[in-house]
Amino acid sequence: MGNDGLFLGIDFGTSTNYVTRWDAQKKVAVPVVGITRQHGGQNFIDNIIYYESVTNQVIGKLAFEKGILDPFNVVEGIKRKLEYDNWKQRIASIGQELSSEEIATDIFKVIKNRVEGIHGGTPVEGVVISVPFAFQSKERQRIKNAAENAGLNVMKLIEEPVAAAICFGLFHEVVENNRKEKVLIFDLGGGTFDVTIFELVRQFDDTIRVEVLNTDGHKNLGGKDIDDMLVKKFEESIDGYELALISDERQRRKDQLNLIEEAKRVKENLALAEDEDAFCADLDQRRVLEMEITLEEFNKWLIRHGFIGRVREVLESALDEIEFEPGDIDRIVLVGGSSNIPLIQQEIEKIFGKKAESIRNPGELVGEGAGIYCGSLLDKSLNYEIVTKISHAIGVKTTGKFAPLIQRNSKYEAFSDIRYFSVTNRTDRRTKIEVYQGNSTDITECSFVGQIQIDGSKLPESQIGIQLGTDKNGIVNYKLYKINESDPFETGRA
């Protein structure tokens, strides 16, 4: 891999994508402008894709506009779908059902082609892609697969709050030499909510050390949930109108896209104003949405729907697990567009007794940090020591319960101790070991990672030793042992 090509940081978000390019001369990550050329080169790209044909797809605002007229060929919010094993959507224009990974691949392809086109055909040689801290091995692998299938060389997956901390630590002189600070990254994006507590220090040799102390979050809590809440309020305000009861599927999808877009606009404007008018014409049976929403009403809805309560629970849990008091946190940094909501910021101040810091546009920190980290992999004069830890324990299913082998907050790129389990069903030709990830002994509350399939002829007589580990991207690997033998008889990826 040479250094003559393009090296990118990609913040692949639920609602938007943000792409930066490493400028080796200036040693900065700069936004790639013009990916959605039909809209004046805006930096944020709506994470929505429209399929014109097998060979031609459009992303961003234009995809939304085309989708309004042709809702059977548009997909939005694909990042949340990566969690589900069997999720597919039929795309009429190509006559196929596509998985979330395949759709993400197509989005990455458009990004790659547009970036290369903007830069005169210079190839993209490497990328660092951000993922939520709450993403588990399965989602991480699917994001990586999607990018690689699009022809991208994935140098590293980086957790979104870690990327934000890198950006925060490098470009803002917030830490005196050899003085440690505890920084809480509050990352409330379109679809996920991550809270990560770091210890951040700029050392005497100018090395920036970023160590994760704890993380918590909710992978299904974000701006999209607020959009859905507002859409429900819109429905209630229109006499006799309910999306679910619209029999014409094309009209229902069209109305849904229009109302979601209006909800996003209202939500964003209420971060700046005391009231906002919602308006949407040409709904089913020529109905029209006309509704005035005050900031006071909006705040009441956020509280009543439990949004603020869930945010508070995550913050308190992140502190309690490492026996921190709110006063132990030196700085709170806002990341993600949804962190602009005034009530969210007021709740943070109420808990910590200090205002959260918003550096430039919170939505840019992750993409910029991913770009900077991409640069650090190429330029060793950018000294980083980044210590990341897994957010969920990793283990196996045994007697119907979850048995963790790798504990939460363990470091990446390490294997667990060997743990031995009794061998059952020796008559089976193949034996399966199910690997899960989670923070509960209740297996139903954990996420399935994958299966280790063992040929029955290889099974030990009485006990099998299992060792689990993670690579630099948080993807799970395994080693299997016979008792009293130091070398594994089988290795692989779970």
C-alpha positions in Angstrom: 0.0 0.0 0.0 1.6 3.3 -1.2 0.9 6.7 0.1 0.0 8.3 -3.3 -3.6 7.4 -3.1 -6.5 8.6 -1.0 -6.9 7.7 2.7 -10.3 8.3 4.2 -12.1 8.5 7.5 -15.8 7.4 7.1 -18.4 8.1 9.7 -21.1 5.7 8.5 -24.1 6.9 10.5 -27.7 6.0 10.8 -29.0 9.2 9.4 -25.9 10.7 7.6 -22.4 9.8 6.4 -19.5 12.1 6.8 -16.3 11.5 4.9 -12.8 13.1 5.5 -9.5 12.8 3.6 -6.1 12.7 5.2 -4.0 15.6 4.0 -0.4 14.3 4.5 1.2 17.7 3.9 -0.9 19.6 6.4 -1.3 16.6 8.7 -5.0 17.2 9.1 -8.2 15.4 8.1 -10.3 17.6 5.7 -13.9 17.0 4.7 -14.5 15.6 1.2 -16.8 18.1 -0.4 -19.1 17.4 -3.3 -20.0 13.7 -2.9 -23.6 14.7 -3.4 -22.8 17.1 -6.3 -26.4 17.8 -7.1 -26.8 19.6 -3.8 -24.0 22.1 -3.9 -21.3 19.9 -2.4 -22.7 19.6 1.1 -20.4 17.7 3.6 -23.0 15.5 5.3 -24.6 12.9 3.1 -28.0 11.5 4.1 -27.6 7.8 4.5 -30.3 6.8 2.1 -29.9 5.0 -1.2 -32.2 4.9 -4.3 -31.8 2.1 -6.9 -32.3 3.2 -10.4 -31.0 -0.1 -11.8 -28.5 -2.8 -11.0 -25.6 -0.6 -12.1 -26.8 2.8 -11.0 -27.6 4.0 -7.5 -28.0 7.4 -6.0 -27.3 8.4 -2.3 -28.2 11.5 -0.3 -30.9 14.1 -0.8 -31.5 13.2 -4.4 -32.1 9.6 -3.3 -34.8 10.8 -0.9 -36.4 13.0 -3.6 -36.5 10.1 -6.0 -37.8 7.8 -3.3 -40.8 10.0 -2.7 -41.9 9.4 -6.2 -40.8 5.8 -6.3 -40.8 4.4 -2.7 -40.3 0.8 -3.7 -36.7 1.4 -4.7 -35.4 3.4 -1.7 -33.8 2.3 1.6 -33.0 4.5 4.6 -31.6 3.8 8.1 -29.7 0.7 6.9 -27.2 0.9 9.8 -29.8 -0.2 12.3 -30.7 -3.2 10.1 -27.2 -4.7 10.4 -28.1 -6.2 13.7 -30.7 -8.5 12.2 -29.7 -11.8 10.7 -32.5 -12.3 8.3 -33.5 -8.8 7.4 -34.0 -8.2 3.6 -35.8 -5.6 1.5 -37.1 -6.2 -2.0 -35.9 -3.6 -4.6 -38.4 -3.5 -7.4 -36.1 -2.0 -10.0 -33.6 -4.8 -9.8 -36.0 -7.6 -9.0 -34.0 -8.8 -6.0 -34.1 -8.9 -2.2 -31.1 -7.4 -0.7 -29.6 -7.9 2.8 -28.5 -5.0 5.0 -24.8 -5.9 4.3 -25.5 -5.8 0.5 -27.2 -2.5 0.7 -24.4 -1.1 2.8 -22.0 -2.4 0.2 -23.8 -0.4 -2.5 -23.6 2.8 -0.4 -19.9 2.3 0.1 -19.5 1.8 -3.6 -21.2 5.1 -4.4 -19.0 6.9 -1.9 -15.8 5.3 -3.2 -16.6 6.1 -6.8 -17.6 9.7 -6.1 -14.6 10.4 -3.9 -12.3 9.0 -6.6 -14.1 11.1 -9.3 -13.8 14.3 -7.3 -10.0 13.7 -7.0 -9.4 13.0 -10.7 -9.5 9.3 -10.6 -7.0 9.0 -7.7 -7.7 5.6 -6.1 -8.9 5.2 -2.5 -6.1 3.1 -1.0 -7.3 2.8 2.6 -10.1 3.7 5.0 -10.8 3.9 8.7 -14.6 3.4 9.4 -16.2 4.4 12.6 -18.7 2.1 14.4 -20.7 2.6 17.6 -19.1 1.3 20.8 -22.3 -0.6 21.4 -21.8 -2.5 18.1 -21.0 -6.1 18.8 -18.8 -8.5 16.8 -21.6 -9.4 14.3 -22.4 -5.8 13.3 -18.7 -4.9 13.1 -18.0 -7.8 10.8 -20.9 -6.9 8.5 -19.7 -3.2 8.2 -16.2 -4.5 7.4 -17.5 -7.0 4.9 -19.7 -4.3 3.2 -16.8 -1.9 2.8 -14.4 -4.6 1.5 -17.0 -5.9 -0.9 -17.2 -2.3 -2.2 -13.5 -2.5 -3.0 -12.3 -0.6 0.0 -9.2 -1.6 2.0 -10.4 -1.4 5.7 -7.3 -0.4 7.7 -9.2 -0.3 11.0 -12.7 -0.1 12.5 -12.6 2.6 15.2 -15.3 3.2 17.8 -17.1 6.5 17.3 -16.4 7.9 20.8 -12.7 7.0 20.4 -12.6 8.8 17.1 -14.2 11.8 18.7 -11.7 11.7 21.6 -8.8 11.7 19.1 -10.2 14.7 17.3 -10.8 16.5 20.6 -7.3 15.6 22.0 -5.2 16.6 19.0 -6.7 19.8 17.8 -7.7 21.4 21.1 -5.1 22.1 23.8 -7.2 20.8 26.6 -4.6 18.7 28.5 -1.4 20.1 29.9 1.7 18.0 29.6 1.6 14.9 31.7 -1.7 15.9 33.4 -4.5 13.4 33.2 -8.1 14.4 32.6 -11.3 12.3 32.7 -13.4 13.1 29.6 -16.9 11.8 29.0 -17.9 11.6 25.3 -21.7 12.0 25.0 -22.4 10.6 21.5 -26.1 10.8 20.6 -26.4 10.2 16.9 -29.2 9.3 14.6 -29.6 5.7 15.7 -27.2 5.0 18.6 -26.3 6.4 21.9 -22.8 5.9 23.3 -21.3 7.2 26.6 -17.6 6.6 26.9 -15.4 7.7 29.8 -11.7 8.2 28.8 -8.5 9.1 30.6 -6.8 11.6 28.2 -3.2 12.8 28.6 -0.7 14.6 26.4 2.6 13.2 27.7 6.1 14.9 27.7 7.1 13.4 24.4 3.8 14.8 22.9 2.3 11.3 22.7 -1.5 11.5 23.1 -2.7 8.7 25.3 -6.4 7.8 25.2 -7.6 5.0 27.4 -11.2 3.9 27.7 -12.2 3.5 31.3 -15.8 2.5 30.7 -18.5 2.6 28.1 -22.2 2.2 28.2 -24.9 3.0 25.7 -28.0 1.9 23.7 -27.7 0.8 20.1 -31.3 1.6 19.4 -31.6 5.1 20.9 -31.0 8.2 18.9 -32.5 10.9 16.7 -34.4 8.4 14.7 -36.5 7.6 17.8 -37.3 11.3 18.2 -38.3 11.4 14.5 -40.6 8.4 15.0 -42.2 10.1 18.0 -42.8 13.3 16.1 -44.4 11.3 13.2 -46.8 9.8 15.7 -47.7 13.3 16.9 -48.2 14.4 13.3 -50.6 11.4 12.7 -52.6 12.2 15.8 -53.0 15.8 14.7 -54.6 14.8 11.4 -58.3 13.8 11.8 -58.8 10.2 10.7 -55.3 9.6 9.6 -53.0 6.7 10.5 -50.1 5.5 8.4 -50.6 1.8 9.3 -54.2 1.9 7.9 -53.2 3.3 4.4 -54.0 0.3 2.1 -52.0 1.6 -0.9 -48.4 0.5 -0.1 -46.9 3.1 -2.5 -48.9 5.9 -0.9 -48.1 4.7 2.6 -44.3 4.6 1.9 -44.5 8.0 0.3 -46.3 9.5 3.3 -43.9 7.9 5.7 -40.8 9.3 3.9 -42.4 12.8 3.8 -43.4 12.8 7.4 -40.0 11.5 8.6 -38.2 14.2 6.6 -40.5 16.9 8.1 -39.9 15.4 11.6 -36.1 15.8 11.1 -36.5 19.4 10.0 -38.8 20.3 13.0 -36.4 18.5 15.5 -33.4 20.4 14.1 -35.1 23.8 14.1 -36.4 23.3 17.7 -32.7 23.2 18.8 -32.6 26.9 17.8 -36.1 28.2 18.2 -39.0 28.3 20.7 -41.5 27.0 18.3 -41.7 25.6 14.8 -44.5 24.9 12.2 -44.8 21.5 10.8 -46.3 21.3 7.3 -46.7 18.5 4.8 -49.1 18.5 1.8 -50.3 15.8 -0.5 -50.7 13.1 2.1 -53.1 10.2 1.6 -56.6 11.3 0.4 -55.2 14.9 0.0 -54.8 15.4 3.7 -52.4 18.1 4.9 -50.3 18.3 8.0 -50.4 21.8 9.6 -49.2 21.8 13.2 -47.4 24.3 15.5 -45.1 22.7 18.0 -43.5 24.7 20.8 -40.2 23.8 22.4 -42.1 23.3 25.7 -44.4 20.7 24.1 -41.4 19.0 22.5 -39.6 18.8 25.8 -42.7 17.3 27.5 -42.9 14.6 24.8 -39.3 13.7 25.2 -39.8 13.2 28.9 -43.2 11.4 28.6 -41.9 9.0 25.9 -39.0 8.0 28.2 -36.2 9.4 26.0 -34.7 11.6 28.7 -35.0 8.9 31.3 -33.1 6.4 29.2 -30.4 8.9 28.6 -30.1 9.5 32.3 -30.0 5.8 33.1 -27.1 5.2 30.7 -25.1 8.1 32.1 -25.6 7.0 35.7 -24.8 3.4 34.8 -21.5 4.4 33.1 -20.4 6.2 36.2 -21.6 3.6 38.8 -19.8 0.7 37.1 -16.4 2.3 37.7 -17.4 3.9 41.0 -17.2 7.4 39.7 -19.1 10.4 41.0 -20.3 13.1 38.5 -17.6 15.4 39.9 -14.9 13.0 38.8 -15.5 14.0 35.2 -13.4 17.0 34.1 -15.1 17.5 30.7 -18.2 16.4 28.8 -17.9 16.6 25.0 -21.0 16.5 22.8 -20.9 14.3 19.7 -23.7 13.6 17.2 -26.4 15.8 15.8 -29.0 14.8 18.4 -26.8 16.2 21.2 -27.8 19.7 20.0 -31.3 19.2 21.6 -31.5 21.8 24.4 -33.3 19.5 26.9 -30.5 16.9 26.5 -27.9 19.5 27.3 -29.9 20.7 30.3 -30.1 17.2 31.6 -26.3 16.7 31.3 -25.7 20.0 33.2 -28.2 18.9 35.9 -26.3 15.6 36.5 -22.7 16.9 36.3 -23.1 20.4 37.5 -21.2 21.7 34.5 -22.1 22.5 30.8 -21.1 20.1 28.1 -18.7 21.3 25.5 -19.7 21.5 21.8 -16.7 21.8 19.6 -17.6 23.2 16.2 -20.3 20.9 14.7 -20.7 17.8 17.0 -21.6 15.8 13.9 -18.1 16.3 12.4 -16.0 15.0 15.3 -16.2 11.3 14.6 -15.5 11.6 10.8 -12.6 13.9 11.5 -11.2 11.7 14.2 -11.5 8.6 11.9 -9.5 10.6 9.3 -6.9 11.6 11.8 -6.5 8.0 13.0 -6.2 6.9 9.4 -3.3 9.4 9.0 -1.7 8.1 12.2 -1.5 4.6 10.7 0.5 6.1 7.8 2.5 8.8 9.6 4.3 7.5 12.7 5.3 11.0 13.7 1.7 11.3 14.9 2.1 9.6 18.2 -1.0 7.9 19.7 -1.4 5.4 22.4 -5.0 4.2 22.2 -6.2 1.7 24.7 -9.7 0.5 23.8 -11.8 -2.1 25.5 -14.8 -4.3 24.6 -18.2 -3.0 25.6 -19.9 -6.4 26.0 -18.6 -9.7 27.5 -18.0 -12.5 25.1 -18.7 -16.2 25.9 -20.6 -19.4 25.1 -24.0 -20.9 25.7 -23.9 -23.6 28.3 -26.9 -25.3 30.0 -29.1 -22.6 28.6 -27.1 -19.7 30.1 -24.4 -17.3 29.0 -20.9 -18.2 30.3 -18.6 -15.2 29.7 -14.9 -16.0 28.8 -13.9 -12.4 27.9 -15.1 -9.9 30.5 -16.5 -6.5 29.6 -13.8 -3.8 29.5 -11.1 -6.3 28.6 -8.6 -5.0 26.0 -8.8 -5.9 22.3 -6.3 -8.1 20.6 -6.1 -10.6 23.4 -7.4 -14.1 24.2 -9.2 -15.2 27.3 -7.9 -17.9 29.6 -8.7 -21.4 28.5 -12.0 -22.6 30.1 -13.0 -26.3 30.0 -16.5 -27.6 29.5 -17.9 -31.1 29.6 -18.4 -32.8 26.2 -22.0 -34.0 25.5 -23.7 -35.6 22.6 -20.5 -37.5 21.5 -22.7 -39.5 19.1 -23.4 -36.4 16.9 -21.4 -36.2 13.7 -20.9 -32.5 14.3 -21.0 -30.5 17.5 -21.9 -26.8 17.7 -20.6 -24.3 20.2 -22.7 -21.2 20.2 -20.8 -17.9 20.9 -22.7 -14.9 22.4 -22.0 -11.4 23.4 -23.7 -9.5 26.2 -23.7 -8.3 29.8 -26.3 -10.7 31.3 -26.2 -14.3 32.3 -29.7 -14.6 30.6 -28.9 -15.9 27.1 -32.1 -14.3 25.7 -30.6 -10.8 26.6 -27.4 -11.5 24.7 -26.6 -11.2 21.0 -25.7 -14.3 19.0 -22.2 -14.0 17.4 -21.8 -17.3 15.6 -21.2 -21.0 15.8 -18.1 -23.1 16.2 -18.7 -26.4 14.4 -16.5 -29.3 15.4 -16.2 -32.6 13.6 -17.4 -35.3 16.0 -14.2 -37.3 15.4 -12.1 -34.5 16.8 -14.0 -34.2 20.0 -12.0 -34.9 23.2 -13.2 -37.8 25.4 -14.5 -35.8 28.4 -13.7 -32.1 28.3 -13.0 -29.4 25.6 -11.0 -26.3 26.3 -12.3 -23.0 24.7 -10.4 -19.8 24.4 -12.0 -16.7 22.8 -10.2 -13.6 21.7 -10.8 -10.4 19.6 -8.8 -8.8 16.8 -8.1 -5.1 16.5 -11.6 -4.6 15.1 -13.5 -6.4 17.8 -14.2 -9.5 15.7 -14.2 -12.8 17.7 -11.8 -15.6 17.1 -11.5 -19.0 18.9 -9.0 -21.7 19.9 -10.1 -25.2 20.9 -8.0 -27.5 23.2 -7.9 -31.1 24.4 -7.2 -31.5 28.1 -3.5 -31.5 29.1 -2.4 -30.3 25.6 -0.9 -26.8 25.2 -1.5 -26.4 21.4 -5.0 -25.9 20.1 -6.4 -28.6 17.8 -8.6 -26.1 16.0 -8.7 -22.3 15.5 -10.9 -20.0 13.5 -13.3 -17.0 13.6 -16.6 -17.4 15.4 
